[in-house]
Amino acid sequence: MGKCIKTGGVGKSPAIEKINRLSELTSRIQAASMLEKQAFERQEENARRDLVRRRRIAEEFHISFAGKDGDRK
């Protein structure tokens, strides 16, 4: 037991640095996808609400978008 063994090293391991970069990239991608999801969910919700409101107004005021032949245009 006279010999001393040193573990670890000085500097940065390329493999560990690559793993760290990948985790940073995936976290950025996940953050972007979460923001995108939240933005589009709100737009879809607003679009549904507006569609219901427009249909209610059309029915209430007896508005028809049918053409001369009765077909919708």
C-alpha positions in Angstrom: 0.0 0.0 0.0 2.9 2.3 -0.6 1.7 3.6 -3.9 -0.9 6.5 -4.0 -3.5 6.4 -6.7 -5.0 9.7 -7.7 -8.5 9.7 -9.1 -10.1 12.5 -11.0 -8.4 14.8 -13.3 -7.7 18.4 -14.3 -9.8 20.0 -17.0 -13.1 19.1 -18.5 -14.1 15.8 -20.0 -15.4 16.2 -23.5 -18.0 13.5 -22.9 -19.4 15.2 -19.8 -19.4 18.6 -21.6 -21.4 17.0 -24.5 -23.9 15.6 -22.0 -24.3 19.0 -20.4 -24.8 20.7 -23.7 -27.5 18.2 -24.7 -29.3 18.7 -21.4 -29.3 22.4 -22.0 -30.6 22.0 -25.5 -33.4 19.6 -24.5 -34.4 22.0 -21.7 -34.6 24.9 -24.2 -36.6 22.7 -26.6 -39.0 21.7 -23.8 -39.4 25.3 -22.7 -40.2 26.4 -26.2 -42.7 23.6 -26.7 -44.5 24.5 -23.5 -44.7 28.1 -24.5 -46.0 27.1 -27.9 -48.6 24.8 -26.4 -49.9 27.4 -24.0 -50.1 30.1 -26.7 -52.0 27.8 -29.2 -54.4 26.5 -26.5 -55.4 30.0 -25.7 -56.0 30.8 -29.4 -58.1 27.7 -29.9 -60.1 28.5 -26.8 -60.7 32.0 -28.0 -61.7 30.8 -31.5 -64.2 28.3 -30.0 -65.8 31.0 -27.8 -66.0 33.5 -30.7 -67.6 30.8 -33.0 -70.3 30.1 -30.4 -70.9 33.8 -30.0 -71.2 34.4 -33.7 -73.6 31.4 -34.1 -75.8 32.8 -31.3 -75.9 36.2 -32.9 -76.8 34.7 -36.3 -79.6 32.7 -34.8 -80.9 35.6 -32.6 -81.1 38.0 -35.6 -82.1 35.3 -38.1 -79.0 35.9 -40.3 -78.6 33.4 -43.1 -75.4 33.1 -45.2 -77.2 30.9 -47.8 -76.9 31.9 -51.4 -79.7 32.3 -53.9 -80.0 28.5 -54.4 -80.0 27.9 -50.6 -76.4 26.6 -50.7 -74.0 28.0 -48.2 -71.3 30.1 -49.7 
